[in-house]
Amino acid sequence: MTTENPQRVTILKERTEERLDLRPEEGDHERFSHYVAKAKLTEAMVMGTPVIALCGKVWVPSRNPDRFPVCPECKEIWESMRGADK
């Protein structure tokens, strides 16, 4: 009768996933007011969660947007969306 030695095997399985980077960007969001869905903006102001503007900027709103000029990229996107509705 022969005895077999059990073998140990290690299996390495790499998982790669792509995650959306929701960290606030430094820079432009401080200089412009951006267009965001009103419901999302209200929630973000209350909960302190980040929002994504039409232009793609991500930030946590905390300032009065009336003090800043409108982001030209957001404005252009908004006007193109409104033009498609007419």
C-alpha positions in Angstrom: 0.0 0.0 0.0 1.4 3.4 -1.0 0.7 6.7 0.8 0.3 9.8 -1.2 1.3 13.2 0.2 -1.5 15.8 0.0 -0.4 18.9 -1.9 -1.3 22.4 -1.0 -2.2 24.8 -3.9 -2.6 28.5 -3.6 -4.8 30.1 -6.2 -4.3 33.8 -6.7 -7.2 35.5 -8.5 -6.8 39.2 -9.2 -9.9 41.3 -9.3 -9.8 44.6 -11.1 -12.6 47.1 -11.0 -13.0 50.6 -12.2 -14.3 53.1 -9.7 -15.6 56.5 -10.4 -13.4 59.0 -8.5 -15.8 61.2 -6.6 -13.2 63.2 -4.7 -13.7 66.9 -5.1 -11.5 68.5 -7.6 -9.4 71.5 -6.6 -9.5 74.7 -8.7 -12.3 75.6 -11.0 -15.2 74.7 -8.7 -14.0 77.4 -6.4 -14.3 80.0 -9.2 -17.6 79.2 -10.8 -21.2 78.3 -9.9 -22.2 75.1 -11.7 -25.5 73.6 -12.9 -26.7 70.6 -10.9 -30.2 69.0 -10.7 -32.1 71.0 -8.0 -33.1 67.8 -6.0 -29.4 66.7 -6.0 -28.3 70.1 -4.9 -30.8 70.3 -2.0 -29.8 66.8 -0.8 -26.1 67.7 -1.1 -26.5 70.9 0.9 -28.3 69.0 3.7 -26.3 65.8 3.8 -22.9 67.1 2.7 -22.6 64.7 -0.2 -20.8 65.4 -3.4 -22.6 66.4 -6.6 -21.7 66.2 -10.2 -22.3 69.3 -12.4 -23.2 69.2 -16.0 -19.6 69.9 -16.9 -18.4 66.9 -14.9 -17.0 68.8 -11.9 -17.5 67.0 -8.6 -17.7 68.9 -5.3 -19.6 69.3 -2.1 -21.6 72.5 -2.4 -21.2 74.8 0.6 -21.2 78.4 -0.7 -23.7 80.8 -2.1 -23.5 80.3 -5.9 -24.8 83.8 -6.6 -21.4 85.2 -5.7 -19.7 83.4 -8.6 -20.0 83.6 -12.4 -21.7 80.6 -14.1 -19.4 77.9 -15.4 -19.2 78.5 -19.2 -19.1 74.7 -19.9 -22.2 74.1 -17.8 -24.0 77.0 -19.4 -23.2 75.7 -22.9 -24.5 72.2 -22.0 -27.6 73.5 -20.4 -28.4 75.7 -23.4 -27.9 72.8 -25.8 -30.2 70.6 -23.7 -32.9 73.3 -23.6 -32.6 73.8 -27.4 -33.3 70.2 -28.0 -36.5 70.4 -26.0 -38.0 73.2 -28.2 
